[in-house]
């Protein structure tokens, strides 16, 4: 039967039958009141409190949870975050590249900052999580502050771990979801696409065998890995379309073939000038058959006849190519930095399509984005203004003296 026990005093009867309080050997040591009860499995459990009221409240909550079927072992959350996070990592089923990201977040940031904390301690103190997040911007890995976007990703990984702990019944709530825990806001940085002349200047600075990479990026909007993994067989010059089915990814230091980001295969229109540039590249530098493992370093081998390969005939390696790219950027008179990476080719592609009137949904599909809303947030400032479109519509209507002047006239006629 559940009851509250006084650990500092016990009741004793004297020879006359009167009851009096007598100090126990534990008097003054530790918490005075101990709540004792049986869990749903019939095991006797106990927990100590500073006051009798707290102990009785705890027993009431335990009995209610047992009746409602929501009982959670109060001691379950006494495991450290370090222990639980590593077991969480071991049980993750995700692609190797995503696993790498999780491992980096856990080992480089989460465990150094919070690894010694118990899960129940974190659940009870969301402010401890907020202090950790704030520290990422000042500390980060190896005392290098993290950017706001990276700190948000680390918090996201921590939240996934603690959400799993809630599902496992170890803690009752995820402290990362508390109102007091706020992810840092990344600085708003509007995309500034390169001009056609800038793309051409960087293209000219690349080795001849790699110059058509600029055409594939600016003319098709492909990601770097998708350009590296572009097989000649996926280019349909007759129908003027490119099938984006493959990319080259790095898992650790190993190159592998994989599906495009998010597994989103897509078809992209092939402009005539881009098709001609790729055809000329194929004539000068015939595609090479490359064999790489599929998805993971020990995955099954897969072959593809790639347009772009390294000097040794293998798939391009991202770090090596990025060094080549930086040299081309410098030769074009641009200052190397975060805003001059090869992703600028995709930005150029997006800006040209928006200027040409392609709608956001279509652009999102061509870019392989998961959500048109994301595309809109990134590129909305590049869209022609509503005011500009309105002026052009009115000017066109006024210039056409014989045509309708209102939408109603279009529907009904004179």
C-alpha positions as a printed NumPy array, in Angstrom:
array([[  0.   ,   0.   ,   0.   ],
       [  1.364,   3.414,  -0.913],
       [  2.352,   5.529,   2.056],
       [  4.707,   8.293,   3.209],
       [  7.459,   7.422,   5.659],
       [  9.281,   9.787,   8.038],
       [ 12.966,   8.913,   7.793],
       [ 14.07 ,  11.19 ,  10.657],
       [ 11.577,  10.175,  13.365],
       [  9.797,   6.989,  14.333],
       [  6.891,   6.399,  16.66 ],
       [  7.591,   4.313,  19.774],
       [  5.372,   3.289,  22.712],
       [  6.579,   3.652,  26.242],
       [  5.755,   1.217,  29.023],
       [  2.587,   3.129,  29.81 ],
       [  1.275,   2.701,  26.257],
       [  1.779,   6.325,  25.246],
       [  3.217,   7.085,  21.779],
       [  6.127,   9.437,  21.313],
       [  8.525,  10.466,  18.529],
       [ 12.102,   9.215,  18.606],
       [ 14.953,  10.249,  16.374],
       [ 16.265,   7.647,  13.951],
       [ 19.897,   7.09 ,  13.052],
       [ 19.203,   9.007,   9.79 ],
       [ 18.032,  12.153,  11.597],
       [ 19.254,  15.283,   9.826],
       [ 20.815,  13.372,   6.947],
       [ 19.332,  13.51 ,   3.452],
       [ 15.705,  14.148,   2.562],
       [ 13.277,  13.489,   5.409],
       [ 10.154,  12.123,   3.706],
       [ 10.089,   8.939,   1.63 ],
       [  7.155,   8.011,  -0.603],
       [  6.799,   4.231,  -0.955],
       [  4.58 ,   2.525,  -3.513],
       [  4.31 ,  -0.42 ,  -5.901],
       [  4.785,   0.117,  -9.629],
       [  2.462,  -1.529, -12.191],
       [  4.757,  -4.591, -12.23 ],
       [  4.4  ,  -5.075,  -8.491],
       [  7.902,  -3.91 ,  -7.602],
       [  8.275,  -1.769,  -4.496],
       [  9.632,   1.665,  -5.36 ],
       [ 10.413,   4.738,  -3.306],
       [ 11.454,   8.322,  -3.698],
       [ 12.489,  10.897,  -1.082],
       [ 11.364,  14.513,  -0.687],
       [ 12.131,  17.471,   1.549],
       [  8.526,  17.93 ,   2.703],
       [  5.62 ,  15.62 ,   3.471],
       [  3.323,  17.596,   1.163],
       [  5.647,  16.981,  -1.782],
       [  5.816,  13.27 ,  -1.017],
       [  2.031,  12.971,  -0.769],
       [  1.56 ,  14.904,  -4.015],
       [  3.988,  12.562,  -5.738],
       [  2.092,   9.489,  -4.515],
       [ -1.203,  10.966,  -5.72 ],
       [  0.272,  11.569,  -9.19 ],
       [  1.708,   8.041,  -9.292],
       [ -1.63 ,   6.451,  -8.4  ],
       [ -3.475,   8.554, -10.991],
       [ -0.931,   7.635, -13.696],
       [ -1.281,   3.949, -12.852],
       [ -5.052,   4.168, -13.257],
       [ -4.749,   6.154, -16.515],
       [ -2.106,   3.812, -17.897],
       [  0.433,   6.651, -18.256],
       [  2.782,   5.6  , -15.468],
       [  6.443,   6.383, -16.094],
       [  9.286,   5.122, -13.957],
       [ 10.54 ,   8.231, -12.081],
       [ 14.067,   6.817, -12.119],
       [ 14.082,   6.043, -15.839],
       [ 15.531,   9.435, -16.768],
       [ 18.564,   9.043, -14.537],
       [ 20.616,   7.871, -17.535],
       [ 23.113,  10.418, -18.881],
       [ 22.603,  12.167, -22.177],
       [ 25.985,  10.809, -23.299],
       [ 24.84 ,   7.222, -22.865],
       [ 21.416,   7.733, -24.429],
       [ 22.642,   9.861, -27.365],
       [ 25.118,   7.203, -28.441],
       [ 22.484,   4.482, -28.268],
       [ 20.189,   6.772, -30.288],
       [ 22.9  ,   7.165, -32.931],
       [ 23.413,   3.411, -33.098],
       [ 19.74 ,   2.879, -33.808],
       [ 19.288,   5.548, -36.481],
       [ 18.209,   4.364, -39.918],
       [ 19.229,   7.13 , -42.293],
       [ 21.558,   7.644, -45.225],
       [ 25.295,   7.715, -44.425],
       [ 25.731,  11.419, -45.158],
       [ 22.927,  12.34 , -42.739],
       [ 24.436,  10.022, -40.137],
       [ 27.725,  11.881, -40.515],
       [ 25.954,  15.136, -39.736],
       [ 24.286,  13.658, -36.641],
       [ 27.571,  12.18 , -35.409],
       [ 29.302,  15.553, -35.845],
       [ 26.561,  17.347, -33.906],
       [ 26.608,  14.789, -31.083],
       [ 30.346,  14.253, -30.695],
       [ 31.562,  17.8  , -31.348],
       [ 28.852,  19.884, -29.705],
       [ 26.119,  18.097, -27.744],
       [ 28.223,  15.731, -25.646],
       [ 30.973,  18.267, -24.798],
       [ 28.281,  20.691, -23.648],
       [ 25.626,  18.452, -22.089],
       [ 26.898,  14.875, -22.119],
       [ 27.246,  14.596, -18.347],
       [ 23.682,  15.785, -17.657],
       [ 20.988,  13.243, -16.823],
       [ 17.916,  13.151, -19.024],
       [ 15.598,  13.933, -16.102],
       [ 17.753,  16.921, -15.163],
       [ 17.509,  18.331, -18.677],
       [ 13.758,  17.712, -18.834],
       [ 13.327,  19.63 , -15.569],
       [ 15.52 ,  22.569, -16.654],
       [ 14.868,  23.851, -20.18 ],
       [ 16.961,  26.895, -19.269],
       [ 19.99 ,  24.595, -19.178],
       [ 19.316,  23.725, -22.825],
       [ 18.903,  27.407, -23.69 ],
       [ 22.228,  28.216, -22.047],
       [ 23.844,  25.465, -24.121],
       [ 22.364,  26.844, -27.357],
       [ 23.499,  30.366, -26.514],
       [ 26.989,  29.043, -25.847],
       [ 27.258,  27.5  , -29.302],
       [ 27.47 ,  30.94 , -30.85 ],
       [ 30.306,  31.875, -28.53 ],
       [ 32.075,  28.544, -28.281],
       [ 31.193,  25.888, -30.84 ],
       [ 33.58 ,  23.104, -31.817],
       [ 37.227,  23.637, -30.855],
       [ 36.311,  27.064, -29.466],
       [ 35.155,  28.281, -32.881],
       [ 31.724,  29.924, -32.726],
       [ 29.014,  28.305, -34.8  ],
       [ 26.902,  30.195, -37.286],
       [ 23.261,  30.674, -36.343],
       [ 22.123,  28.179, -38.977],
       [ 24.52 ,  25.486, -37.725],
       [ 23.508,  26.126, -34.109],
       [ 19.873,  25.623, -35.166],
       [ 20.817,  22.292, -36.73 ],
       [ 22.606,  21.174, -33.551],
       [ 19.542,  22.097, -31.5  ],
       [ 17.41 ,  20.138, -33.964],
       [ 19.53 ,  17.027, -33.441],
       [ 19.352,  17.43 , -29.651],
       [ 15.574,  17.786, -29.92 ],
       [ 15.33 ,  14.561, -31.943],
       [ 17.327,  12.715, -29.285],
       [ 15.191,  14.001, -26.42 ],
       [ 11.966,  13.375, -28.354],
       [ 13.056,   9.746, -28.641],
       [ 13.658,   9.709, -24.88 ],
       [ 10.057,  10.88 , -24.394],
       [  8.827,   8.097, -26.684],
       [ 10.88 ,   5.589, -24.679],
       [  9.21 ,   6.753, -21.481],
       [ 12.447,   8.027, -19.948],
       [ 11.295,  11.631, -19.569],
       [  7.869,  13.228, -19.654],
       [  8.68 ,  16.182, -21.908],
       [ 11.205,  17.392, -24.449],
       [ 12.867,  20.512, -22.992],
       [ 13.871,  21.675, -26.473],
       [ 10.183,  22.334, -27.138],
       [  9.799,  24.638, -24.128],
       [  8.898,  28.273, -24.815],
       [ 12.081,  29.441, -23.111],
       [ 14.306,  27.567, -25.583],
       [ 14.792,  29.581, -28.734],
       [ 16.978,  28.744, -31.678],
       [ 19.219,  31.558, -32.919],
       [ 17.929,  33.34 , -35.989],
       [ 20.254,  33.228, -38.996],
       [ 21.194,  36.56 , -40.458],
       [ 18.966,  37.446, -43.385],
       [ 21.202,  37.37 , -46.433],
       [ 19.599,  37.885, -49.802],
       [ 20.967,  35.889, -52.692],
       [ 22.88 ,  38.077, -55.127],
       [ 23.216,  36.08 , -58.358],
       [ 26.156,  36.555, -60.659],
       [ 25.722,  38.31 , -63.954],
       [ 26.227,  36.46 , -67.202],
       [ 29.609,  38.145, -67.6  ],
       [ 30.736,  36.94 , -64.166],
       [ 29.711,  33.365, -64.937],
       [ 31.575,  33.557, -68.242],
       [ 34.701,  34.949, -66.53 ],
       [ 34.766,  32.146, -63.954],
       [ 34.092,  29.585, -66.679],
       [ 37.094,  30.844, -68.613],
       [ 39.269,  30.387, -65.518],
       [ 38.429,  26.682, -65.206],
       [ 40.548,  23.996, -66.902],
       [ 39.144,  23.292, -70.393],
       [ 37.968,  19.804, -69.393],
       [ 35.82 ,  21.307, -66.607],
       [ 34.479,  24.467, -68.242],
       [ 31.165,  22.885, -69.217],
       [ 30.45 ,  22.493, -65.501],
       [ 29.517,  26.179, -65.576],
       [ 27.08 ,  25.442, -68.395],
       [ 25.492,  22.549, -66.488],
       [ 25.134,  24.691, -63.369],
       [ 23.904,  27.936, -64.898],
       [ 21.926,  26.314, -67.728],
       [ 20.325,  23.405, -65.83 ],
       [ 20.412,  24.516, -62.194],
       [ 22.088,  21.307, -61.034],
       [ 23.724,  20.954, -57.644],
       [ 27.45 ,  20.33 , -57.532],
       [ 27.069,  16.638, -56.706],
       [ 24.508,  16.234, -59.492],
       [ 26.932,  17.765, -61.991],
       [ 29.677,  15.408, -60.8  ],
       [ 27.273,  12.478, -61.244],
       [ 25.757,  13.514, -64.594],
       [ 25.855,  10.544, -67.   ],
       [ 25.801,  11.193, -70.727],
       [ 22.962,   8.651, -71.032],
       [ 20.64 ,  10.938, -69.016],
       [ 20.889,  13.785, -71.543],
       [ 18.175,  13.631, -74.183],
       [ 19.293,  16.105, -76.842],
       [ 16.387,  15.203, -79.135],
       [ 13.631,  15.931, -76.594],
       [ 15.722,  18.682, -74.967],
       [ 15.53 ,  17.35 , -71.426],
       [ 18.018,  16.173, -68.805],
       [ 17.02 ,  13.425, -66.376],
       [ 18.51 ,  14.122, -62.944],
       [ 18.813,  10.667, -61.372],
       [ 22.257,  10.523, -59.827],
       [ 24.776,  12.425, -57.757],
       [ 28.255,  11.86 , -56.324],
       [ 28.393,  12.164, -52.541],
       [ 31.158,  11.971, -49.982],
       [ 30.711,   9.546, -47.088],
       [ 33.681,  10.29 , -44.886],
       [ 36.425,  10.497, -47.486],
       [ 34.858,   7.958, -49.867],
       [ 32.963,   8.826, -53.033],
       [ 29.667,   7.035, -53.622],
       [ 26.811,   7.246, -56.098],
       [ 23.438,   8.204, -54.614],
       [ 20.025,   9.494, -55.611],
       [ 19.631,  13.301, -55.75 ],
       [ 19.074,  15.149, -52.486],
       [ 15.96 ,  13.923, -50.725],
       [ 15.617,  11.145, -53.311],
       [ 13.883,  13.612, -55.639],
       [ 14.59 ,  12.6  , -59.202],
       [ 13.453,  15.167, -61.742],
       [ 13.526,  16.244, -65.371],
       [ 15.035,  19.608, -66.316],
       [ 14.548,  21.43 , -69.642],
       [ 17.692,  21.489, -71.783],
       [ 18.167,  24.914, -73.413],
       [ 19.655,  24.861, -76.9  ],
       [ 22.814,  26.766, -75.957],
       [ 23.44 ,  24.536, -72.944],
       [ 22.833,  21.437, -75.039],
       [ 25.322,  22.657, -77.632],
       [ 27.932,  23.369, -74.948],
       [ 27.52 ,  19.899, -73.421],
       [ 27.62 ,  18.257, -76.848],
       [ 30.881,  20.049, -77.635],
       [ 32.269,  18.94 , -74.284],
       [ 31.376,  15.324, -75.089],
       [ 33.119,  15.644, -78.469],
       [ 36.314,  17.012, -76.924],
       [ 36.28 ,  14.927, -73.745],
       [ 34.444,  11.631, -74.262],
       [ 32.555,  10.401, -71.173],
       [ 34.389,   7.963, -68.908],
       [ 32.811,   4.956, -67.251],
       [ 33.156,   5.244, -63.482],
       [ 32.308,   2.585, -60.9  ],
       [ 31.387,   3.653, -57.369],
       [ 29.542,   1.949, -54.5  ],
       [ 25.877,   2.78 , -54.138],
       [ 24.995,   5.001, -51.141],
       [ 27.559,   3.585, -48.694],
       [ 31.28 ,   2.754, -49.061],
       [ 30.57 ,  -0.981, -48.896],
       [ 27.444,  -0.744, -51.064],
       [ 26.936,  -2.65 , -54.321],
       [ 28.965,  -1.283, -57.268],
       [ 27.231,   0.896, -59.818],
       [ 28.545,   2.14 , -63.141],
       [ 27.876,   5.382, -64.988],
       [ 29.418,   7.132, -68.012],
       [ 30.148,  10.527, -66.514],
       [ 30.631,  13.793, -68.381],
       [ 33.068,  15.19 , -65.844],
       [ 35.894,  13.211, -64.264],
       [ 39.188,  13.912, -62.523],
       [ 42.529,  13.671, -64.291],
       [ 42.846,  10.05 , -63.126],
       [ 39.477,   9.127, -64.648],
       [ 37.571,   8.882, -61.375],
       [ 34.531,  10.871, -60.22 ],
       [ 35.366,  14.421, -59.201],
       [ 36.249,  14.914, -55.537],
       [ 34.519,  17.892, -53.947],
       [ 37.478,  19.331, -51.961],
       [ 39.814,  19.079, -54.958],
       [ 37.306,  20.682, -57.31 ],
       [ 36.565,  23.476, -54.843],
       [ 40.259,  24.405, -54.88 ],
       [ 40.112,  24.604, -58.676],
       [ 36.916,  26.657, -58.451],
       [ 38.47 ,  29.164, -56.043],
       [ 41.345,  29.715, -58.438],
       [ 38.887,  30.39 , -61.255],
       [ 36.971,  32.835, -59.045],
       [ 40.176,  34.717, -58.264],
       [ 41.167,  34.809, -61.94 ],
       [ 37.757,  36.367, -62.683],
       [ 38.549,  39.197, -60.263],
       [ 36.046,  38.068, -57.633],
       [ 36.963,  37.782, -53.949],
       [ 36.624,  34.119, -52.868],
       [ 34.201,  33.539, -50.044],
       [ 30.873,  32.028, -49.03 ],
       [ 29.028,  33.963, -51.747],
       [ 31.276,  32.806, -54.6  ],
       [ 30.922,  29.019, -54.37 ],
       [ 29.735,  26.926, -57.292],
       [ 26.192,  27.203, -55.869],
       [ 26.198,  30.641, -57.504],
       [ 25.505,  28.817, -60.77 ],
       [ 22.145,  27.609, -59.377],
       [ 21.357,  31.128, -58.199],
       [ 22.096,  32.433, -61.689],
       [ 19.801,  29.773, -63.161],
       [ 16.975,  30.681, -60.77 ],
       [ 17.292,  34.415, -61.403],
       [ 17.179,  33.957, -65.187],
       [ 14.07 ,  31.757, -64.995],
       [ 12.246,  34.142, -62.675],
       [ 13.123,  37.096, -64.893],
       [ 11.734,  35.127, -67.81 ],
       [  8.388,  34.617, -66.081],
       [  8.742,  31.   , -64.922],
       [  6.526,  30.519, -61.863],
       [  7.839,  29.514, -58.456],
       [  6.293,  26.033, -58.494],
       [  7.965,  25.116, -61.777],
       [ 11.276,  26.596, -60.651],
       [ 11.053,  24.598, -57.421],
       [ 10.597,  21.395, -59.41 ],
       [ 13.536,  22.174, -61.693],
       [ 15.782,  22.929, -58.711],
       [ 14.713,  19.787, -56.867],
       [ 13.472,  21.664, -53.793],
       [ 11.194,  19.851, -51.354],
       [  8.766,  22.751, -51.073],
       [  7.914,  25.696, -53.355],
       [  7.657,  27.779, -50.18 ],
       [ 11.38 ,  27.28 , -49.613],
       [ 12.11 ,  28.408, -53.173],
       [  9.942,  31.466, -52.638],
       [ 11.739,  32.395, -49.405],
       [ 15.142,  32.169, -51.082],
       [ 14.351,  33.885, -54.36 ],
       [ 11.265,  36.066, -53.819],
       [ 13.358,  39.262, -53.942],
       [ 14.429,  38.354, -57.49 ],
       [ 10.88 ,  38.12 , -58.81 ],
       [  9.577,  40.955, -60.971],
       [  7.594,  43.34 , -58.793],
       [  3.798,  43.344, -58.892],
       [  3.926,  47.039, -59.635],
       [  6.156,  46.443, -62.64 ],
       [  3.865,  43.733, -64.003],
       [  0.84 ,  45.962, -63.457],
       [  2.426,  48.845, -65.355],
       [  3.346,  46.618, -68.264],
       [ -0.168,  45.128, -68.407],
       [ -1.828,  48.542, -68.484],
       [  0.67 ,  49.923, -70.996],
       [  0.088,  46.937, -73.278],
       [ -3.677,  47.372, -73.027],
       [ -3.506,  51.1  , -73.764],
       [ -1.152,  50.518, -76.676],
       [ -3.679,  48.158, -78.271],
       [ -6.331,  50.638, -79.397],
       [ -8.505,  47.969, -81.003],
       [ -8.305,  45.481, -78.149],
       [-10.321,  45.253, -74.951],
       [ -9.514,  47.72 , -72.213],
       [-11.009,  45.796, -69.268],
       [-11.232,  42.215, -68.096],
       [-15.031,  42.395, -68.454],
       [-14.723,  43.232, -72.129],
       [-12.505,  40.194, -72.563],
       [-15.286,  37.992, -71.188],
       [-18.337,  39.576, -72.81 ],
       [-17.099,  41.42 , -75.831],
       [-18.631,  44.688, -77.158]])
